Amino acid sequence: IVKDLSIEGPSNTGTAIDVIDTNTTIENVEVGSGSAPDTGVKINDSGCTLRDSTITVNPTAAIEIDGGGNVIEDSTLQTASGTSGGDGILINDAGSSENLIALNDIDSDFENGIKIKSGASNVGNVKVRFNNIRGDSGKDSNAIDNDSGTVVDARSNFWDEKTGPSGGVDDPNTARTANGQGDAISRNVRYDEFLEISNDFILNTGSPHGGRDTDGDGLH
């Protein structure tokens, strides 16, 4: 367990926390509040959990995942002041099955909020739920950029606008076109249904139920 720590640097280079053991828990950790590293946390194994943490990087990535069965939850991922680019969460590995990304706040200054590389497999078992996901507004930027060729399940997230994500691509399951005013998504992202407001209310009231927003619960 890595818990209740504040970690500085290495400034603009290297990785602050490099996880090499299965079932490692990282909790209530602050990385890069003064001197921000290039990569905040790199998870090289399976069954690990990162929660209740703030990861600040001078980006390549706030969190890099090379394994399956990991949980990233209830954390803030952000770039250092005055910097932009890189990825909030970068999924690399060919064994990325069963990763859960939930209840996080991912900064808009990353080039991609979540990046899934072309070599990642078993992405169909990755769940992305109840996050505030943003990507930089640049031409080649996405809230989720999925290059794996396999659909990732990213329903019930907030895309920085109540109208949902943009990008002009269709939900692979419902065929609904992502023509909202929020940040863009790539192809192979199942986004419908989505949150109309940020995830703060979930943290205060518990996870909402599904369905269209007929009762004002923030889901659309």
C-alpha positions in Angstrom: 0.0 0.0 0.0 1.2 3.5 -0.9 -0.9 5.9 1.2 -1.0 9.5 2.5 2.1 10.8 0.7 3.0 13.9 -1.2 5.6 13.2 -3.9 7.5 15.9 -5.9 9.2 15.4 -9.2 11.3 14.3 -10.9 10.7 17.6 -12.5 9.6 17.4 -16.2 11.0 13.9 -16.6 10.6 10.4 -15.4 7.9 8.7 -13.4 6.9 9.5 -9.8 5.4 6.1 -8.9 6.3 2.9 -10.8 4.1 0.0 -9.7 5.6 -3.4 -10.4 3.6 -5.7 -8.0 0.1 -7.1 -8.4 -2.7 -5.8 -6.1 -0.9 -2.6 -5.1 -3.1 0.1 -3.6 -2.3 3.8 -4.0 -4.6 6.0 -1.8 -4.6 9.6 -0.8 -1.4 10.5 -2.7 -0.5 13.8 -4.1 2.0 13.8 -7.0 3.6 16.9 -8.5 2.0 19.7 -6.6 5.2 21.7 -6.8 7.6 19.9 -9.1 5.6 17.9 -11.7 7.0 14.7 -13.3 6.6 13.6 -16.9 4.4 10.6 -15.8 2.6 10.4 -12.5 1.8 6.8 -11.9 2.7 3.8 -14.1 0.9 0.6 -13.4 2.9 -2.4 -14.8 0.8 -5.2 -13.4 -2.8 -6.3 -12.6 -5.2 -5.9 -9.7 -4.0 -2.5 -8.6 -6.1 0.4 -7.3 -5.5 4.1 -7.3 -8.0 6.2 -5.4 -8.6 9.5 -3.7 -5.4 11.0 -5.2 -4.3 14.1 -7.1 -1.9 13.5 -9.9 -0.2 16.6 -11.6 2.1 16.1 -14.5 4.2 17.9 -17.1 2.7 15.5 -19.4 3.3 12.5 -21.0 0.5 10.9 -18.9 -1.0 11.3 -15.4 -1.6 7.5 -15.3 -0.2 4.9 -17.6 -1.7 1.4 -17.5 0.1 -1.8 -18.7 -2.1 -4.5 -17.3 -5.6 -5.6 -16.5 -8.0 -5.7 -13.6 -6.9 -2.3 -12.3 -9.2 0.4 -10.7 -8.6 4.2 -11.1 -11.3 6.0 -9.0 -12.2 9.2 -7.3 -9.0 11.0 -8.3 -8.1 14.3 -10.0 -5.7 14.1 -13.0 -4.3 17.4 -14.2 -1.4 19.1 -16.0 1.0 21.4 -14.3 0.2 25.1 -14.5 1.0 26.5 -17.9 1.4 23.1 -19.6 -0.7 21.1 -21.9 -0.6 17.9 -24.0 -0.2 14.2 -23.2 -2.9 12.0 -21.8 -4.9 11.9 -18.6 -5.0 8.1 -18.7 -2.9 6.1 -21.2 -3.9 2.4 -21.7 -1.0 0.6 -23.4 -1.0 -3.0 -22.8 -2.3 -6.0 -24.8 -3.8 -7.3 -21.6 -5.9 -4.4 -20.6 -9.0 -6.4 -19.7 -11.3 -5.5 -16.8 -9.8 -2.1 -16.0 -12.3 0.2 -14.3 -12.0 4.0 -14.6 -14.7 5.7 -12.4 -15.6 9.0 -10.6 -12.5 10.9 -11.7 -12.0 14.5 -12.8 -9.7 14.6 -15.9 -8.3 18.1 -16.8 -9.1 19.7 -20.2 -5.4 20.6 -20.8 -4.5 17.0 -21.7 -4.4 16.4 -25.4 -6.6 13.3 -24.7 -8.5 12.7 -21.5 -8.2 8.9 -22.1 -6.0 7.4 -24.8 -6.3 3.7 -25.7 -3.4 2.7 -27.9 -3.7 0.4 -31.0 -1.9 -2.4 -29.2 -4.4 -2.7 -26.4 -6.6 -5.8 -26.5 -9.6 -6.9 -24.4 -10.7 -3.3 -24.4 -14.3 -4.5 -24.6 -14.1 -5.3 -20.9 -12.8 -1.9 -19.9 -15.5 0.2 -18.1 -15.3 4.0 -18.0 -18.1 5.3 -15.6 -19.2 8.6 -13.9 -16.1 10.6 -14.8 -15.7 14.2 -15.9 -13.7 13.7 -19.1 -12.3 16.5 -21.0 -9.7 16.8 -23.8 -7.9 19.8 -25.2 -10.0 21.7 -27.7 -7.3 21.3 -30.4 -7.9 19.7 -33.8 -6.5 16.3 -33.0 -7.6 16.1 -29.4 -10.3 13.9 -27.8 -11.9 13.3 -24.5 -11.5 9.6 -25.4 -9.2 8.6 -28.3 -9.6 4.8 -28.9 -7.1 3.4 -31.4 -7.6 -0.2 -30.4 -10.3 -1.0 -33.0 -12.5 -2.5 -30.2 -15.4 -0.7 -28.6 -14.9 0.7 -25.1 -17.8 1.1 -22.8 -17.8 4.8 -21.7 -21.5 5.4 -20.8 -22.7 7.7 -18.0 -19.8 10.2 -18.1 -19.9 14.0 -18.3 -18.3 15.4 -21.4 -18.0 19.1 -20.1 -21.4 20.0 -21.7 -24.9 18.9 -20.9 -25.5 18.2 -24.6 -22.9 15.4 -24.5 -19.8 14.8 -26.6 -18.9 16.0 -30.0 -16.9 14.3 -32.7 -19.7 13.4 -35.2 -19.2 9.6 -34.6 -22.1 7.2 -33.9 -22.5 5.2 -30.7 -21.6 1.6 -31.8 -24.7 0.2 -29.9 -27.4 2.8 -30.3 -26.2 4.6 -33.5 -26.8 8.0 -31.8 -24.4 10.6 -33.3 -22.1 12.5 -31.0 -23.1 16.0 -32.0 -23.2 17.7 -28.6 -21.1 20.7 -27.6 -18.8 18.8 -25.3 -15.3 17.5 -26.0 -14.9 15.1 -28.9 -14.7 11.4 -28.9 -13.2 9.0 -31.5 -14.9 6.0 -33.1 -15.4 2.9 -31.1 -16.6 4.7 -28.0 -20.0 3.7 -26.5 -21.1 6.9 -24.9 -24.9 6.9 -24.9 -26.3 7.5 -22.3 -24.3 10.3 -20.7 -24.3 12.7 -17.7 -25.7 16.2 -18.2 -23.9 17.6 -15.2 -20.6 16.9 -13.5 -20.1 13.9 -11.3 -20.0 15.9 -8.1 -23.6 15.0 -7.3 -22.8 11.3 -7.5 -20.1 11.7 -4.9 -22.6 13.4 -2.7 -25.6 11.3 -3.3 -24.4 7.9 -4.5 -24.4 6.4 -8.0 -27.5 7.4 -10.0 -29.7 4.9 -11.8 -29.9 4.7 -15.6 -32.5 6.0 -18.0 -33.2 9.3 -19.7 -33.2 12.5 -17.6 -36.9 12.5 -16.9 -36.5 13.0 -13.2 -33.6 15.6 -13.1 -31.0 13.1 -11.9 -28.4 14.4 -14.4 -28.5 11.4 -16.7 -29.6 11.8 -20.4 
